[in-house]
Amino acid sequence: MPAPPFGEGPRAELVAWMLGEAGAPARIDDVGNVIAPLGPEGDDTLVFAAHLDTVFAAGTEIAFVEGDGRLAAPGVGDNSIAVAALLHLARHLHGRTLSRPVALVATVGEEGLGDLRGAKAVVDELPVGAFVALEGQMLDAIKLAAVGSVRFRVTIRGPGGHPWGDRGTPSAAHGLVDALSGALAEAHAAGIVLNVGTMRGGTVINAIAGEAVAELDLRAEDDRLLQATASRVEEIVGWTHDGLEATVEALGRRPGGRIAPDHPLVEAARRARERAGLPSAEEGASSTDANAALGRGIPAITVGITTGGNAHRLDEYIDLAPIGRGLRSLEALVEELATR
């Protein structure tokens, strides 16, 4: 079922129904998240979250190709297999006595310009004590740090005109190129990752561009450095030559953060992997729904269900053999945290 950013509604309804069938009655909140509360009421809710949305447009054909131990389809690894893992977790917990509140959550707005609106709403509306983000292709990792990001849209406007008859008139396209060159140099000097994700502008080859637009994404593990560099980049792209006008629009902010390696949540994840027969994980940083929790000082990690590749491509795939161990690790993790 397609679930592009801001179009997750039909999948949310399906997942809510499937959770109910699995013994975990669910509701859909005001932003579109599917939330299935389990166990006792309390102020220390353990959240397991997997995002509903994929990067693909609603009209993208979803055709499955299986072979060589793999299953390929748009969005199968990022993040449909993780949503399926929520359903597995619901079945695993059905009828069990839990020692703390648990919420199984399928979130909206993780991809594209969603700005983590689903995960941010979850940490606002639930008394979250710990947050576990599920990602389909990260079985080899436990992510302890959140890579923060800041996103802008910069628009340069000018009078336009004829390239010969109006020569000397400033071009919005040229102004944008100059601004982006300065921004990239600033980010590089600060050690910050800056990606110019989209660029557009002008009308025809033989006209001075009257408008040019770019969307920028800055990322770093050091949130203070990220914010300081983002402020400087905003100043750079906001300056223009005489005759041009610049507008800078904020598109999103993913907070950074980090959990201590010896935190009980991390130690529980390590034990869960060991119980499932998985090797030691790579412990690094990523950008997931866990950012919303870590940015609020809530203990959070990201774990995976299987391995795979080609994320965000039409030939995205997951490896089938590791799924069983990934699910066993997930079962062991909830048992470590909520059944003892």
Helices and strands as residue ranges (DSSP letters): H 9-21, E 27-28, E 34-38, E 45-51, E 65-67, E 70-72, I 76-80, H 81-93, E 102-107, H 117-125, E 128-135, E 141-146, E 148-157, H 172-190, E 193-201, E 211-220, H 223-238, E 245-254, E 257-258, H 264-275, E 282-286, H 290-294, E 300-304, E 308-309, E 317-319, H 323-338
